[in-house]
Amino acid sequence: MKNWLFPRMITALLCLCLFPPVVQADSSTYIPPDSQAIHSKMSLRLGLHADGFPRNASKLKAWEDFLQKLSLKGTLNTIDFGQPMSRVYFNGGLYMNDVIRIPFVYDGYHSYRYLISPAVYNESIHFQMHNFFQFMLKPYYYMELPTPYIALLLYPEAAHYVWDSYYGSLQGALDTKETQTIPYETLRALCQQMNLYVTDDAYYDRMTFFFTSLLADIGLAESALNFLSSLEDYLDDLDPGKKGLTVAVEDGHRAYVLGGRTIYEETSGENGSFSLILTLPGKEGQELHCAYRWEPSKSDALLLAELKMIADGKSLLSLRVDGSGLPQEGDLLGEGRVSLAFAGHVTEEQFPPLIFDFHWGKTRGELPYHFSLDMDWLHPATGIPALSLHYNAAMGKADPGIFVEGAYPQEDFFSLNEGSMAEYQKRYMLPLVLALAPVMLEMPAGVLEDVIQFAVNTGIWESMGIPAIMESPGVMNVLEILGITALFKELGVNQAGD
């Protein structure tokens, strides 16, 4: 499990820091009057470079060749992407050698997601994202897969909801344009209001499963929730004299002083630079320290973000993001690097930083234009690209009227139980196998072996009922025609029965 700690924490940090806030909304077709719909004809491809790894194993080369054949293409329509009333509609599919093999439609609005594909008889599969984290925690506990952190990456709106809940409350009560003191009584009422985010039934499940997923590996979810449910006690620790919070405002600078200690300050420069420092003391010499700095220049922009948990002067846990060559408003192209580092005494292992190089460009400053992004992960042992992402899109304005509410069924996939799992298997296994067959036929033996081995080792093979399906009349005959019978027997049936 501990080998997954670094990528999980980094995923959590990214979800918290890199996306704008989204709040809960119902499933309606309401579109804000000033919204701009964007239409994109896009292509996304993942790549692997075998020579970027320390040992150029044959399986890595097989994966490199296979991924070169795969791409995701289609038309993507978005409106207010990442905003409270966002809509996303994708119509395309998975391509193999530039031929569409698994077409599908994805329709997402607010916390609702729908997937329609011939692979499921063109029926819509409904995903209620409020239940997503609870669903994704099950493979983590039973299969030891990093699914909570995959969930954080796939559903960043949950992090935005948490951020918007707390930041919105604080901003509304504490934001001021002139120096003044916020009374203690106001602060205490604010703390009691924010306590409800983790105690009231309307918020409890969403907050509980989010923090459980975020802090799964370091076991601090319960402590975090207990702390967030008793903020007025923490206020009393910080301000025992009940003198309130002093907000000092000057040109380009703002400082918040509580109990004689500066807990937050921010500075803005005329060139667009911005920095902040947050320092929250805890018990027994503990301290939470957060720093952020954005520094634009004529050629590029620099970013530094760091979060530390300190005890007795030592760093228990630290997360740091460094970025250079970041795009600024008005730029048409650029290249840069982002590094993510994780360290601290609470970890049993030391992890090298994750380093990403990126190149991006667009053909003009305003829509319509063509946009491209290439991003490479540099292997820490070789220092050269090992994994890559390539995105291209022809983008333009669209009519917001393209978004309409679909008449979708509301059977939530994330409420899956043993009975509904059996029903899904019965209804969709055959079309899924037929849809995946062209992709599997293109898989080199090493890739297919890795995929089956992963399914067997994690229990997915057994839970999907594949061994029983393979024993059905005619299935092995089909596999024999495809020339992969021996591989399935060796990796699937035999191991599943051990």
C-alpha positions as CSV (number, residue, x, y, z in Angstrom):
1,M,0.0,0.0,0.0
2,K,2.7,2.5,0.9
3,N,4.1,2.6,-2.6
4,W,0.9,4.4,-3.7
5,L,1.2,7.1,-1.0
6,F,3.0,9.7,-3.1
7,P,0.8,9.6,-6.2
8,R,-2.3,9.6,-4.0
9,M,-1.3,12.6,-2.1
10,I,-0.2,14.4,-5.2
11,T,-3.6,13.6,-6.8
12,A,-5.4,15.0,-3.8
13,L,-3.3,18.2,-3.9
14,L,-4.0,18.7,-7.5
15,C,-7.7,18.3,-7.1
16,L,-7.6,20.8,-4.2
17,C,-5.5,23.4,-6.0
18,L,-5.9,23.3,-9.7
19,F,-9.7,23.5,-10.3
20,P,-12.3,26.2,-9.6
21,P,-15.1,25.6,-7.1
22,V,-18.4,23.8,-8.0
23,V,-21.4,23.8,-5.7
24,Q,-24.3,21.4,-5.5
25,A,-27.1,21.9,-8.1
26,D,-30.1,20.0,-9.3
27,S,-30.6,18.5,-12.7
28,S,-32.1,21.3,-14.7
29,T,-31.5,22.9,-18.1
30,Y,-30.9,26.3,-16.6
31,I,-28.2,28.2,-18.5
32,P,-26.9,31.5,-17.1
33,P,-27.7,34.3,-19.6
34,D,-24.0,35.4,-19.9
35,S,-22.6,31.9,-20.5
36,Q,-20.4,31.1,-23.5
37,A,-20.7,27.7,-25.0
38,I,-17.5,26.3,-26.5
39,H,-17.4,23.7,-29.3
40,S,-14.2,21.6,-29.8
41,K,-13.3,19.0,-32.2
42,M,-10.7,17.2,-30.1
43,S,-8.2,14.4,-30.0
44,L,-6.5,12.9,-26.9
45,R,-3.7,10.4,-26.9
46,L,-1.6,8.8,-24.1
47,G,1.9,7.6,-24.9
48,L,4.6,5.5,-23.3
49,H,8.3,5.6,-24.1
50,A,10.1,2.3,-23.3
51,D,13.5,4.0,-23.5
52,G,12.5,6.4,-20.8
53,F,12.4,3.6,-18.2
54,P,15.6,2.3,-16.6
55,R,15.2,-1.1,-18.3
56,N,13.8,-1.3,-21.8
57,A,11.7,-4.5,-21.2
58,S,9.9,-6.1,-24.0
59,K,6.5,-5.5,-22.3
60,L,7.2,-1.8,-22.1
61,K,7.9,-1.8,-25.8
62,A,4.6,-3.7,-26.4
63,W,2.7,-1.1,-24.4
64,E,4.4,1.7,-26.4
65,D,3.3,0.2,-29.7
66,F,-0.2,-0.5,-28.5
67,L,-0.8,3.0,-27.0
68,Q,0.3,4.6,-30.3
69,K,-2.7,3.0,-31.9
70,L,-5.2,4.3,-29.4
71,S,-6.8,7.7,-29.2
72,L,-9.9,9.4,-28.0
73,K,-11.6,11.6,-30.6
74,G,-14.9,13.4,-30.9
75,T,-16.7,16.7,-30.5
76,L,-16.8,18.3,-27.0
77,N,-19.3,21.0,-26.1
78,T,-18.9,22.8,-22.8
79,I,-20.5,25.7,-21.0
80,D,-19.2,27.4,-17.9
81,F,-16.7,24.6,-17.6
82,G,-15.8,24.1,-13.9
83,Q,-18.5,26.5,-12.7
84,P,-21.5,25.8,-10.6
85,M,-23.9,25.3,-13.5
86,S,-21.5,23.7,-15.9
87,R,-22.5,21.4,-18.8
88,V,-20.3,19.0,-20.7
89,Y,-21.4,17.0,-23.7
90,F,-19.0,14.7,-25.6
91,N,-19.9,12.6,-28.7
92,G,-17.1,10.5,-30.0
93,G,-15.3,7.3,-29.0
94,L,-12.2,5.3,-28.6
95,Y,-10.3,4.9,-31.9
96,M,-7.9,2.1,-32.9
97,N,-5.6,2.9,-35.8
98,D,-7.9,6.0,-36.6
99,V,-11.0,3.7,-36.8
100,I,-13.7,4.2,-34.2
101,R,-14.1,1.0,-32.2
102,I,-16.1,2.0,-29.1
103,P,-18.3,4.9,-29.8
104,F,-20.0,6.6,-26.9
105,V,-21.8,9.8,-25.7
106,Y,-21.1,11.4,-22.4
107,D,-23.5,13.9,-20.9
108,G,-22.7,15.6,-17.7
109,Y,-24.4,18.4,-15.8
110,H,-24.0,19.3,-12.1
111,S,-23.6,16.0,-10.1
112,Y,-25.2,13.9,-12.8
113,R,-23.3,11.9,-15.5
114,Y,-24.7,9.7,-18.3
115,L,-22.9,7.3,-20.6
116,I,-24.6,5.9,-23.7
117,S,-22.8,3.5,-26.1
118,P,-23.6,0.5,-28.4
119,A,-21.4,-1.4,-25.9
120,V,-24.4,-1.3,-23.5
121,Y,-27.2,-1.6,-26.2
122,N,-27.3,2.2,-26.5
123,E,-28.9,2.4,-23.0
124,S,-27.8,5.2,-20.7
125,I,-25.9,4.4,-17.6
126,H,-26.6,6.9,-14.8
127,F,-23.9,8.0,-12.4
128,Q,-24.9,10.1,-9.3
129,M,-21.6,11.6,-8.3
130,H,-22.6,12.3,-4.7
131,N,-22.2,8.5,-4.2
132,F,-18.9,8.3,-6.1
133,F,-16.4,8.4,-3.3
134,Q,-18.3,5.8,-1.2
135,F,-18.3,3.5,-4.3
136,M,-14.6,4.0,-5.0
137,L,-13.6,3.3,-1.4
138,K,-14.7,-0.3,-1.7
139,P,-11.9,-1.4,-4.2
140,Y,-9.4,0.5,-1.9
141,Y,-10.4,-1.6,1.1
142,Y,-11.0,-4.9,-0.6
143,M,-8.5,-4.9,-3.5
144,E,-5.8,-2.4,-2.3
145,L,-6.3,-0.2,-5.4
146,P,-5.7,3.5,-5.2
147,T,-9.3,4.2,-6.3
148,P,-10.0,7.0,-3.8
149,Y,-7.3,9.1,-5.4
150,I,-8.6,8.2,-8.9
151,A,-11.9,9.5,-7.6
152,L,-10.4,12.8,-6.5
153,L,-8.9,13.2,-9.9
154,L,-12.1,12.3,-11.8
155,Y,-14.4,14.3,-9.6
156,P,-12.6,17.5,-8.6
157,E,-16.0,19.2,-8.2
158,A,-16.1,17.6,-4.7
159,A,-12.9,19.4,-3.7
160,H,-14.4,22.6,-5.1
161,Y,-17.5,22.1,-3.1
162,V,-15.5,21.8,0.1
163,W,-13.4,24.8,-0.8
164,D,-16.3,26.9,-1.8
165,S,-18.2,26.0,1.4
166,Y,-15.4,27.2,3.7
167,Y,-13.9,29.9,1.6
168,G,-17.3,31.4,0.8
169,S,-18.2,31.5,4.4
170,L,-14.9,33.2,5.4
171,Q,-14.8,35.6,2.5
172,G,-18.4,36.8,3.2
173,A,-17.7,37.5,6.8
174,L,-14.0,38.7,6.8
175,D,-13.5,40.4,3.5
176,T,-13.1,44.2,4.1
177,K,-11.6,47.1,2.2
178,E,-10.5,49.0,5.3
179,T,-8.8,48.2,8.5
180,Q,-11.2,47.0,11.2
181,T,-11.7,44.5,14.0
182,I,-14.2,41.6,13.6
183,P,-15.8,41.0,17.0
184,Y,-15.3,37.7,18.7
185,E,-19.1,37.0,18.7
186,T,-19.2,37.3,14.9
187,L,-16.2,34.8,14.7
188,R,-17.9,32.3,17.0
189,A,-21.1,32.4,15.1
190,L,-19.2,31.9,11.9
191,C,-17.4,28.8,13.4
192,Q,-20.7,27.4,14.5
193,Q,-22.1,27.8,11.0
194,M,-19.1,26.0,9.5
195,N,-19.4,23.2,12.0
196,L,-22.6,22.2,10.3
197,Y,-20.7,21.3,7.1
198,V,-19.5,18.1,8.9
199,T,-22.4,17.6,11.4
200,D,-25.6,18.4,9.6
201,D,-27.3,15.5,7.7
202,A,-27.4,17.6,4.5
203,Y,-23.6,17.8,4.3
204,Y,-22.3,14.9,6.5
205,D,-22.0,12.1,3.9
206,R,-20.4,14.3,1.3
207,M,-17.8,15.7,3.7
208,T,-17.1,12.4,5.4
209,F,-16.4,10.4,2.2
210,F,-14.4,13.2,0.7
211,F,-12.0,13.5,3.7
212,T,-11.9,9.7,4.0
213,S,-10.7,9.5,0.4
214,L,-8.3,12.4,0.7
215,L,-6.6,11.2,3.9
216,A,-7.0,7.4,3.4
217,D,-3.3,6.5,3.6
218,I,-2.3,8.6,6.5
219,G,-5.3,7.8,8.7
220,L,-6.2,11.4,9.6
221,A,-9.8,11.6,8.3
222,E,-11.4,11.1,11.6
223,S,-9.1,13.7,13.3
224,A,-9.8,16.2,10.5
225,L,-13.6,15.8,10.8
226,N,-13.5,16.1,14.6
227,F,-11.5,19.3,14.2
228,L,-13.9,20.7,11.7
229,S,-16.9,19.9,13.9
230,S,-15.6,22.0,16.8
231,L,-14.1,25.1,15.3
232,E,-15.4,27.3,18.1
233,D,-13.1,25.5,20.5
234,Y,-10.2,26.2,18.2
235,L,-11.2,29.8,18.1
236,D,-11.0,29.9,21.9
237,D,-7.5,28.5,21.8
238,L,-6.4,31.1,19.3
239,D,-8.2,34.1,21.0
240,P,-8.4,33.3,24.7
241,G,-8.9,37.0,25.4
242,K,-11.9,37.2,23.0
243,K,-10.6,40.4,21.4
244,G,-11.6,39.4,17.9
245,L,-9.8,39.4,14.6
246,T,-8.0,42.5,13.4
247,V,-7.8,43.0,9.7
248,A,-5.1,45.5,8.6
249,V,-5.5,46.7,5.1
250,E,-2.8,48.8,3.2
251,D,-2.1,49.3,-0.5
252,G,-1.4,45.9,-1.9
253,H,-1.2,44.2,1.5
254,R,-3.7,42.6,3.9
255,A,-3.0,40.9,7.3
256,Y,-5.2,39.1,9.7
257,V,-4.2,39.1,13.4
258,L,-5.9,36.9,16.0
259,G,-4.8,36.6,19.6
260,G,-1.8,38.7,18.9
261,R,-0.6,36.5,16.1
262,T,-0.7,37.0,12.4
263,I,-2.4,34.0,11.0
264,Y,-2.8,35.1,7.4
265,E,-1.3,37.8,5.1
266,E,-1.4,38.4,1.4
267,T,0.4,40.8,-0.9
268,S,-0.5,41.9,-4.5
269,G,1.9,43.6,-6.9
270,E,1.2,46.1,-9.7
271,N,2.6,43.6,-12.2
272,G,-0.1,41.0,-11.3
273,S,2.1,39.2,-8.7
274,F,0.4,37.7,-5.7
275,S,1.6,35.9,-2.6
276,L,0.0,34.6,0.6
277,I,1.1,33.0,3.9
278,L,-1.2,31.1,6.2
279,T,0.0,29.9,9.6
280,L,-2.4,28.0,11.9
281,P,-1.0,26.9,15.2
282,G,-2.1,23.6,16.8
283,K,-1.6,21.9,20.1
284,E,1.7,20.5,21.4
285,G,3.9,22.7,19.2
286,Q,2.2,21.7,16.0
287,E,1.6,24.1,13.1
288,L,0.0,24.1,9.7
289,H,1.9,26.4,7.2
290,C,0.7,27.2,3.7
291,A,2.5,29.5,1.2
292,Y,1.6,30.5,-2.3
293,R,3.4,32.8,-4.8
294,W,2.5,33.8,-8.4
295,E,5.1,35.9,-10.2
296,P,4.5,36.9,-13.8
297,S,7.1,38.3,-16.1
298,K,7.5,39.4,-19.7
299,S,8.5,35.9,-20.9
300,D,6.7,33.5,-18.5
301,A,5.3,33.1,-15.0
302,L,6.5,31.3,-11.9
303,L,4.3,29.4,-9.4
304,L,5.2,28.2,-5.9
305,A,2.7,26.5,-3.6
306,E,3.7,24.7,-0.4
307,L,1.8,23.0,2.4
308,K,3.6,21.9,5.6
309,M,2.6,20.2,8.8
310,I,5.2,21.0,11.5
311,A,5.8,19.7,15.0
312,D,8.6,20.7,17.3
313,G,10.3,22.5,14.4
314,K,10.3,19.4,12.2
315,S,8.3,18.8,9.0
316,L,5.9,16.0,9.6
317,L,4.5,16.3,6.1
318,S,5.1,18.6,3.2
319,L,3.7,19.0,-0.3
320,R,5.3,21.4,-2.7
321,V,4.4,22.5,-6.3
322,D,6.9,24.5,-8.4
323,G,6.0,25.7,-11.9
324,S,8.0,27.8,-14.4
325,G,7.1,28.9,-17.9
326,L,3.4,29.0,-17.1
327,P,1.0,30.7,-19.5
328,Q,-0.2,34.2,-19.0
329,E,-3.1,36.1,-20.5
330,G,-2.2,37.1,-24.1
331,D,0.3,34.3,-24.6
332,L,0.0,32.2,-27.8
333,L,2.6,29.6,-27.1
334,G,5.0,28.5,-24.4
335,E,6.9,25.7,-22.7
336,G,7.6,25.1,-19.1
337,R,8.0,22.6,-16.2
338,V,5.9,21.7,-13.1
339,S,7.4,19.6,-10.3
340,L,5.5,18.0,-7.4
341,A,7.3,16.9,-4.3
342,F,6.2,15.0,-1.2
343,A,8.2,14.4,1.9
344,G,8.1,14.3,5.7
345,H,8.7,12.2,8.8
346,V,5.3,10.5,8.6
347,T,6.3,8.6,5.5
348,E,8.3,5.4,5.6
349,E,9.8,6.0,2.2
350,Q,11.4,8.9,0.4
351,F,9.9,9.7,-3.0
352,P,11.6,11.6,-5.8
353,P,9.7,14.6,-7.2
354,L,7.3,14.1,-10.0
355,I,8.5,16.3,-12.9
356,F,6.4,17.2,-15.9
357,D,7.5,19.2,-19.0
358,F,4.8,20.8,-21.2
359,H,4.6,22.6,-24.5
360,W,1.4,24.4,-25.5
361,G,0.2,26.7,-28.2
362,K,-2.8,28.3,-29.9
363,T,-3.1,29.9,-33.3
364,R,-4.7,33.2,-32.2
365,G,-5.8,35.2,-29.1
366,E,-9.5,34.9,-29.5
367,L,-11.9,32.1,-30.6
368,P,-11.9,30.4,-33.0
369,Y,-8.4,28.9,-32.7
370,H,-6.5,25.7,-32.6
371,F,-5.1,24.6,-29.3
372,S,-2.5,22.0,-28.6
373,L,-0.9,20.6,-25.4
374,D,1.9,18.1,-25.0
375,M,3.0,17.0,-21.5
376,D,5.7,14.5,-20.6
377,W,6.4,12.8,-17.3
378,L,10.2,12.5,-16.7
379,H,11.2,9.2,-15.1
380,P,13.3,10.1,-12.0
381,A,15.9,7.4,-12.8
382,T,16.5,8.5,-16.4
383,G,15.5,12.1,-16.5
384,I,13.8,11.7,-19.9
385,P,10.1,11.3,-20.9
386,A,8.6,8.0,-20.0
387,L,4.8,8.8,-20.2
388,S,3.2,11.5,-22.3
389,L,-0.2,13.2,-23.0
390,H,-1.1,14.8,-26.4
391,Y,-4.2,17.0,-26.7
392,N,-5.3,18.8,-29.8
393,A,-8.6,20.7,-30.4
394,A,-10.1,23.1,-32.9
395,M,-12.1,25.4,-30.7
396,G,-14.9,27.9,-31.4
397,K,-18.0,29.5,-30.0
398,A,-21.3,27.6,-30.0
399,D,-25.0,28.2,-29.4
400,P,-25.9,27.5,-25.7
401,G,-29.1,26.1,-27.0
402,I,-27.3,22.9,-28.0
403,F,-27.6,21.8,-24.3
404,V,-30.9,20.1,-23.6
405,E,-32.0,17.8,-20.8
406,G,-32.1,14.1,-21.9
407,A,-34.9,11.8,-20.8
408,Y,-32.5,9.5,-18.9
409,P,-33.3,6.8,-16.4
410,Q,-32.3,7.5,-12.8
411,E,-30.9,4.1,-11.6
412,D,-27.6,5.1,-10.0
413,F,-24.7,2.8,-11.0
414,F,-22.9,3.8,-7.8
415,S,-25.7,2.1,-5.8
416,L,-24.5,-1.2,-7.2
417,N,-25.1,-4.3,-5.1
418,E,-24.7,-8.0,-5.7
419,G,-28.2,-8.3,-7.3
420,S,-27.7,-5.3,-9.6
421,M,-24.2,-6.5,-10.5
422,A,-25.6,-9.8,-11.7
423,E,-28.2,-7.9,-13.7
424,Y,-25.6,-5.7,-15.3
425,Q,-23.5,-8.8,-16.2
426,K,-26.5,-10.5,-17.7
427,R,-27.6,-7.5,-19.8
428,Y,-24.3,-6.1,-20.9
429,M,-21.6,-8.7,-20.9
430,L,-22.1,-9.9,-24.5
431,P,-22.2,-6.4,-26.1
432,L,-19.2,-5.4,-24.0
433,V,-17.2,-8.4,-25.1
434,L,-18.1,-7.7,-28.7
435,A,-17.2,-4.0,-28.4
436,L,-13.8,-4.8,-26.8
437,A,-12.9,-7.6,-29.1
438,P,-11.3,-5.4,-31.9
439,V,-9.2,-3.6,-29.2
440,M,-8.1,-6.9,-27.6
441,L,-7.2,-8.3,-31.0
442,E,-4.8,-5.4,-31.4
443,M,-3.1,-6.0,-28.0
444,P,0.3,-7.5,-28.1
445,A,0.6,-10.7,-26.0
446,G,2.5,-8.8,-23.3
447,V,-0.1,-6.2,-23.0
448,L,-3.0,-8.7,-22.9
449,E,-1.1,-10.7,-20.3
450,D,-0.7,-7.6,-18.1
451,V,-4.3,-6.7,-18.4
452,I,-5.6,-10.2,-17.4
453,Q,-3.0,-10.5,-14.7
454,F,-4.1,-7.2,-13.2
455,A,-7.8,-8.3,-13.3
456,V,-7.0,-11.7,-11.6
457,N,-4.7,-10.2,-8.9
458,T,-7.2,-7.5,-7.9
459,G,-10.3,-9.8,-7.9
460,I,-11.9,-7.9,-10.8
461,W,-11.7,-11.1,-12.8
462,E,-13.7,-13.1,-10.3
463,S,-16.1,-10.3,-9.3
464,M,-17.1,-9.8,-13.0
465,G,-18.0,-13.5,-13.2
466,I,-15.5,-14.0,-16.1
467,P,-14.5,-17.6,-15.1
468,A,-18.1,-18.7,-15.3
469,I,-18.6,-16.9,-18.6
470,M,-15.6,-18.6,-20.1
471,E,-17.0,-22.0,-19.1
472,S,-20.2,-21.3,-21.1
473,P,-20.6,-23.3,-24.4
474,G,-18.9,-21.7,-27.4
475,V,-16.8,-19.1,-25.5
476,M,-13.6,-21.1,-25.6
477,N,-14.2,-21.9,-29.3
478,V,-14.4,-18.2,-30.0
479,L,-11.1,-17.6,-28.1
480,E,-9.5,-20.5,-30.0
481,I,-10.5,-18.9,-33.3
482,L,-8.9,-15.6,-32.1
483,G,-5.8,-17.5,-31.1
484,I,-5.7,-16.5,-27.5
485,T,-7.2,-19.6,-25.7
486,A,-3.9,-20.6,-24.0
487,L,-3.3,-17.2,-22.5
488,F,-6.8,-17.0,-21.0
489,K,-6.5,-20.5,-19.6
490,E,-3.2,-19.8,-18.0
491,L,-3.9,-16.4,-16.6
492,G,-7.6,-16.5,-16.0
493,V,-9.3,-19.8,-15.4
494,N,-6.4,-21.6,-13.6
495,Q,-5.5,-18.7,-11.3
496,A,-9.1,-17.9,-10.5
497,G,-9.5,-21.4,-9.3
498,D,-6.4,-21.4,-7.1
